[in-house]
Amino acid sequence: MVENHKNVALRVRTLRGDMTQQEFADRVGISRSSIANYETGRALPCAYKLQKIEDAVRAFPSSSDTRAANNSTRQTWRVLSEAEKARVDAVQELGATFIGLCHEIGGTDPDGERLASRDLSLAVTHVEDAVMRAVRHITK
């Protein structure tokens, strides 16, 4: 099997996921034998048919598509150094202090009441976002 045929065969098989060849062919709108030929590398779909296959999968994802998507975005974790932990704590503490100050300015209880104005609420949202982004930067 030619290398390009192998790549296409693997791609079609991956896109099919846990569906039978017949179910997949019905979804895509081509014959089951064409799917079988693409998966075994006996035939190579034209660009139009390959696009048709990918469009059909995007329109109606199967459970295996979700699994593949989750696997591709899986994070790798590492142990933070003491300096990184201290930075994260400092950023989170500054964010909490600023949010507490917004509640104080608005005269609201930080444990339950909504902020006094939309502007203060928006400021808190931006601070929470800034804290999240700073922590993400420190920990990457």
N, C-alpha and C positions, 0 to 999 in steps of 0.2 A: 504494500500500500504506500503511495506517495505521501510525503510529510504533510502536504496541504490537505490531503484526503483524511489523514489521521486527525488533524486539528478540527476539521469540520465534523468528522464522525463523533469525536469526543464532545464537541459543542452541542450537536443535535441531541446526543444521548443525555447530556447534562440538562439541557432545556426540557427534555421530556420528563425528567424527574421520575416520580412514582406512577405515572400514567402508563397504560398499555400503549403499544404502538398504534392500535386502532383508535383509542380515545384521543391520543395526540393528533393523529391524522385527521380525525373528525373536527377537532378544535381548529387546526390550521387550515383545513380545506384542501388537503392533497391526499393522495392514496397511501394506504398502509405500506404497500410494497416500496413506494418511494422513500418513506421514512426508514424502512429496513435497509434499503440500499445506501442511504446516506450514513446510517449508523455503522454499517459494515465497511464502508469505504468503497463499495462497488460503483457508486455514482456520486457526483458532486453537484449539489443544487446550484442553480444560477443565483446571482445576487438577489434577484427579485424574490425567489422562493425562500432564500435564507432570511431575507428581511421580513417576509410574511410569517415565517416561523417565529422569529424573535418578537414581532409585533403581537402575535397571538398569545405568546407566553406572558408578555408584559400586561396585556389586557385582562388575562385570567390566570394569575399566578397560582401554582400548586403549593402544597406544603413543603416540597423539597426546594422550591425557589426561595421561600422564606428562610429555610435552614441555610442555604448557600449565602443569602444576603447577610444573615447574622454572623456567619463564619468569616465573611470577608471584612466585617467591621469590628471584629473582636479585638479588644485592647490587650496590650501586653503590659504587665505590671512590674514595677521595680521597687526596691526598698529606698525610701527617701533618706538622705543624710540628715544629721541633726540640724545643720544650717538650713536645709530646705524645710524641715518641719517647723523651725522657728519662724521662717519667712511666711509660711502658710498660716501659722497661728497669728502672726502680727497682722497680716492682711485681713484675716477673718475678724480679728478684734477691732481693727479700724473700721471695717464695714459695720459691725454691730454697734460701735460707738456712734457712727454717723446716723444710722437708722434710729437709735435711741434719741439722738438730738432732734431728728425730724419729728418724732412723737412728742418730744418736749415742746418744740416750737408750736406744734398744732394743738397741744393740750390734750393729747389722747393717751390711752393706756397701751403700752407696747405689747401686752399679752393678749389683747383681744379686740380693742376698738379699731375701727377703720381710721385712717388718717383724715385730718380735717379738710384737706383740699386735694384736688386732682394733681396739682403741682407737687405737693409733698409726696403723694403716692407715686407719681412718676419718678421723683428723685430717688425714692427708696428702690424702685424697680431698676433704675440705672446703677445704683450702688451695688445691688445684688448681682447684676450682670458683670460689673467691673470686678467684683471680688471673685466670681466664678472664673472669669478670663485670666486674672492675675494668678490664681491658684493653678489653673491649667497650664499657664506658661511656666510657672515654677516647677511643676511636676512632670513636664514632658521630657 
